[in-house]
């Protein structure tokens, strides 16, 4: 049985609320799970202590049993200090698009032109 630490969605439409659960990977996202390990409320402020609540002892137990966290849960566990931080394999995701690069080049050219005129005088 392949175990996953993942988020199970609850809450109403446009008001998400997630449970952090350990479940068999073959079960549906919001379906049957083995144990509830915590909660995640993305609507709260990022610095709020109620945003993410986890039973870290149980999380460590399930990771030791071989449960694999999903990407989002792995980030939460890295922030809590349970897992070691790992490199992400999406270097192009944070890179600006072509039009944004063009705008940045134009802005840099405009900023450089007045500076050159001032130094020539």
trRosetta pair geometry for C-beta under 8 A, 3 or more apart (Angstrom, degrees):
i j d omega theta_ij theta_ji phi_ij phi_ji
1 24 5.5 -68 -169 -119 106 103
2 24 6.9 89 68 -161 60 64
2 25 4.3 -29 99 13 108 127
2 26 7.4 103 52 -26 100 84
2 68 7.5 -21 -179 18 91 115
3 22 5.8 6 -176 -177 113 99
3 23 7.2 152 -151 79 67 25
3 24 6.6 -54 -100 -99 56 42
3 25 7.0 -167 -120 -32 7 86
3 34 7.4 -33 -130 7 111 146
3 62 6.7 -130 141 -173 142 102
3 65 6.8 14 43 108 157 108
3 66 6.3 107 41 95 112 80
3 67 3.8 -66 113 -105 116 82
3 68 7.0 141 90 16 64 67
4 22 7.2 168 83 -150 40 54
4 23 5.8 -26 62 65 89 75
4 24 7.6 44 17 152 89 10
4 25 4.7 100 -23 -86 118 82
4 67 6.4 160 -102 -167 6 87
4 68 5.7 -34 -111 70 64 79
4 69 7.4 108 -169 -118 65 22
4 70 6.3 46 -177 -47 112 89
5 20 6.8 12 -180 179 91 93
5 21 7.5 180 -148 91 52 35
5 22 5.5 -28 -95 -95 67 74
5 37 7.0 -22 -141 24 103 155
5 59 7.0 63 -126 -140 148 87
5 62 6.3 123 -73 112 110 134
5 63 7.4 -22 -28 -73 141 80
5 67 5.2 88 -37 142 89 120
5 68 7.1 -149 17 97 81 30
5 69 4.1 -30 65 -101 114 73
5 70 6.8 -136 87 4 63 72
5 73 4.9 -162 118 137 98 156
5 77 7.8 59 109 -46 151 136
6 20 7.7 -176 98 -149 21 57
6 21 6.5 -27 67 64 66 78
6 23 6.4 -62 41 34 107 109
6 29 7.3 -104 131 -139 133 72
6 69 7.4 158 -68 -154 55 53
6 70 4.6 65 -108 -14 86 127
6 73 6.0 -121 -106 -22 33 139
7 18 4.2 -17 -164 -169 108 135
7 19 7.2 140 -157 69 56 42
7 20 6.2 -35 -97 -97 63 58
7 21 7.7 109 -130 20 17 81
7 29 7.9 1 92 -170 65 99
7 40 6.4 -55 -119 41 116 135
7 70 7.1 -90 4 52 82 139
7 72 6.1 -30 -14 89 128 133
7 73 6.5 -173 -38 -60 83 100
8 18 6.5 138 64 -159 41 73
8 19 4.7 -19 58 59 99 96
8 21 5.0 17 -9 10 120 131
8 23 7.4 99 -62 -31 119 143
8 29 6.2 158 -121 155 65 66
8 30 5.1 119 -166 -116 91 52
8 31 8.0 -133 -131 32 121 36
8 33 6.3 -95 -47 -46 149 142
9 16 6.1 -60 -145 -147 101 96
9 17 7.5 110 -163 70 57 47
9 18 5.7 -39 -100 -100 49 79
9 29 6.7 20 11 136 95 117
9 30 5.7 -60 53 -83 76 111
10 16 7.9 107 68 -167 46 54
10 17 4.7 -47 79 84 89 95
10 18 6.7 158 21 -99 80 25
10 19 6.2 58 -12 -18 121 96
10 30 7.6 138 -71 -135 61 112
11 15 4.7 -138 173 107 115 78
11 16 5.0 144 64 -149 146 20
11 17 3.5 130 -50 14 116 92
11 18 8.0 -44 -2 -44 117 47
12 15 4.8 28 60 48 81 115
15 43 6.9 -6 -152 -57 66 149
16 42 5.8 10 84 39 114 115
16 43 7.1 160 60 -37 71 98
17 39 7.2 -15 178 -167 91 107
17 40 7.8 160 -168 83 49 55
17 41 5.6 -9 -124 -109 81 78
17 43 7.8 -42 -77 6 76 113
18 39 6.8 145 88 -163 57 58
18 40 4.3 -14 69 62 109 99
18 41 7.5 -166 31 -74 72 37
18 42 7.4 53 2 -19 112 97
19 33 7.8 -161 107 30 126 166
19 36 5.4 -56 -178 -137 124 104
19 38 7.4 157 -165 88 57 39
19 39 5.8 -38 -111 -103 54 68
19 40 7.8 -176 -87 21 9 78
20 36 7.4 100 74 -168 55 62
20 37 4.7 -69 107 73 98 96
20 38 4.1 5 44 62 122 86
20 39 6.6 -131 4 -65 86 16
20 40 6.1 87 -47 -21 98 104
20 54 6.0 -25 64 -104 154 97
20 73 6.2 128 -139 -120 106 113
20 76 7.4 -118 -102 90 141 158
21 33 3.9 -29 169 -162 139 156
21 34 7.4 141 172 44 93 63
21 35 6.8 166 -155 86 72 43
21 36 5.4 -41 -100 -106 86 53
21 37 6.3 163 -106 10 26 87
22 33 6.6 122 73 -177 41 99
22 34 5.0 -48 97 58 91 111
22 35 5.1 12 43 52 105 88
22 37 6.2 78 -23 -33 90 120
22 62 4.8 -125 -95 -141 150 155
22 67 5.4 -50 -138 -130 113 156
23 27 5.0 -101 168 58 117 130
23 31 7.6 118 -159 79 144 79
23 32 6.9 139 -142 104 109 58
23 33 4.0 -71 -84 -120 103 78
23 34 6.0 177 -99 1 42 82
24 27 4.8 95 68 -13 88 105
24 32 7.5 7 31 95 105 101
24 34 7.2 105 -29 -40 74 106
27 31 4.6 -144 171 85 96 119
27 32 4.9 -112 -143 61 141 82
27 33 6.9 -177 101 -76 154 53
28 31 3.5 93 55 -17 91 123
28 32 7.9 83 40 18 78 66
33 36 6.9 87 102 -67 135 65
35 58 6.8 -127 133 177 140 134
35 62 7.5 -154 58 -72 127 134
37 54 5.8 11 141 -149 93 83
37 55 5.5 -125 -164 43 66 93
37 58 5.4 -159 -125 100 92 120
37 59 5.5 97 -171 -73 138 83
37 62 7.2 -84 -82 8 139 145
38 52 6.9 39 147 179 133 69
38 53 4.9 -166 -160 101 99 60
38 54 3.4 -59 -56 -100 159 55
38 55 6.0 -168 -62 2 91 66
38 59 7.7 -10 -13 -59 121 117
39 52 7.5 -172 92 -144 54 38
39 53 5.1 16 47 51 85 100
40 51 7.0 14 -153 156 61 65
40 52 5.2 5 -109 -107 80 76
40 53 7.9 -159 -69 28 45 60
40 76 7.1 -87 -94 -97 130 152
41 44 4.9 61 102 -5 108 110
41 50 6.7 -8 39 130 131 86
41 51 5.7 -122 62 -140 80 47
41 52 8.0 -152 26 -64 64 42
42 51 7.5 63 -100 -159 28 97
44 48 4.2 -92 157 59 117 152
44 50 5.8 -147 -132 85 170 91
44 51 4.4 -148 81 -89 121 81
45 48 4.5 113 62 -27 81 104
45 51 7.1 -108 75 -64 43 124
46 51 6.7 33 -134 -75 29 170
48 51 4.6 115 78 -35 95 97
50 53 6.7 -16 -149 -45 49 111
52 76 5.7 -169 -148 -147 150 119
52 79 7.9 80 64 85 161 133
52 80 7.8 -124 121 -62 133 114
54 59 5.8 18 166 -40 122 137
54 76 7.2 132 -42 144 143 121
54 80 6.5 -50 51 -89 138 164
55 58 4.3 32 108 22 114 115
55 59 6.5 157 88 -20 60 86
56 59 5.3 -51 -143 36 38 116
56 60 6.3 40 157 -20 68 102
56 80 6.3 -161 -102 158 118 135
56 82 6.1 -157 -149 -79 98 120
57 60 5.9 -54 -152 35 29 110
57 61 6.5 34 148 -22 62 105
58 61 5.3 -48 -149 32 37 118
58 62 6.4 30 156 -14 67 103
59 62 6.1 -59 -150 39 30 104
59 63 6.3 29 153 -18 66 107
59 77 6.6 -171 167 -111 140 112
59 82 5.8 -36 115 -139 127 163
60 63 5.7 -54 -144 38 31 111
60 64 6.3 34 154 -20 64 107
60 82 6.2 -138 -76 -147 83 110
61 64 5.8 -60 -154 36 27 112
61 65 6.5 25 149 -18 64 108
62 65 5.3 -52 -147 36 38 114
62 67 4.1 -8 156 17 95 143
63 66 7.9 113 -180 -22 29 8
63 67 5.9 -79 -86 60 37 89
63 69 7.4 -18 -97 -32 101 102
63 77 7.9 126 -72 -154 141 154
63 82 7.0 156 -14 158 158 115
63 83 7.4 -156 -132 -77 154 97
69 73 4.1 -133 -167 98 105 109
69 74 4.3 147 102 -67 122 75
69 77 5.9 -128 -71 1 173 142
69 83 7.2 -107 25 -45 144 153
70 73 4.9 82 50 18 77 104
70 74 6.7 -137 92 -12 34 91
71 74 5.6 -57 -146 33 26 114
71 75 6.7 29 155 -21 62 101
72 75 5.9 -51 -156 29 32 112
72 76 6.9 31 148 -16 63 103
73 76 5.5 -52 -153 36 39 114
73 77 6.3 37 150 -18 69 105
74 77 5.6 -55 -146 39 33 110
74 78 6.3 39 152 -23 65 103
74 83 6.1 -58 -156 65 76 163
74 86 7.6 -35 161 31 131 116
75 78 5.6 -49 -146 33 32 113
75 79 6.5 32 153 -18 63 104
76 79 5.8 -55 -152 36 32 111
76 80 6.4 24 151 -12 65 109
77 80 5.6 -57 -144 43 35 108
77 82 4.2 -72 -169 61 92 115
77 83 4.4 58 120 5 114 110
78 81 7.7 46 180 -70 29 23
78 82 7.6 -84 -66 52 24 71
78 83 5.2 -56 -76 75 65 96
78 84 7.4 -9 -119 119 89 15
78 85 5.0 89 -155 -94 125 70
78 86 7.7 -121 -91 12 135 71
83 86 7.8 -45 146 -15 113 100
90 93 4.0 18 149 -11 112 127
90 94 7.7 105 117 -12 92 82
91 94 7.6 -69 -174 34 37 93
91 95 7.4 41 141 -31 66 113
92 95 5.1 -52 -156 20 52 125
96 100 3.8 -110 174 95 120 133
96 101 5.6 154 98 -54 111 75
96 104 7.2 98 83 -18 161 137
97 100 5.0 94 55 12 72 105
97 101 7.1 -130 101 -7 37 90
98 101 5.8 -57 -152 34 30 112
98 102 6.5 31 152 -20 65 104
99 102 5.5 -50 -149 34 36 113
99 103 6.4 37 153 -18 66 103
100 103 5.7 -51 -148 36 34 112
100 104 6.4 35 152 -20 64 106
101 104 5.7 -55 -149 36 32 112
101 105 6.4 33 152 -20 65 105
102 105 5.7 -54 -149 35 31 111
102 106 6.4 31 153 -18 65 105
103 106 5.7 -54 -148 37 32 111
103 107 6.3 32 154 -20 65 107
104 107 5.7 -53 -145 37 31 112
104 108 6.3 31 154 -19 64 106
105 108 5.7 -55 -147 37 30 111
105 109 6.3 32 153 -21 65 106
106 109 5.6 -54 -147 35 31 112
106 110 6.4 30 154 -18 65 105
107 110 5.8 -53 -148 36 30 110
107 111 6.4 28 154 -16 64 108
108 111 5.7 -56 -146 39 31 110
108 112 6.2 29 155 -20 66 109
109 112 5.8 -56 -144 37 29 109
109 113 6.4 38 155 -31 64 103
110 113 5.9 -47 -147 23 31 115
110 114 7.6 21 163 -7 60 98
111 114 7.0 -59 -159 36 31 99
111 115 6.8 26 150 -14 62 115
112 115 5.7 -65 -153 41 36 115
112 116 6.3 38 153 -24 71 106
113 116 5.9 -56 -150 32 30 110
113 117 6.7 28 155 -16 64 105
114 117 5.6 -52 -146 37 37 112
114 118 6.3 37 156 -20 67 105
115 118 5.8 -53 -147 36 31 111
115 119 6.5 26 155 -15 64 107
116 119 5.9 -58 -147 39 31 107
116 120 6.4 34 153 -25 65 107
117 120 5.7 -55 -147 31 31 113
117 121 6.9 29 156 -20 63 102
118 121 6.2 -54 -154 29 33 108
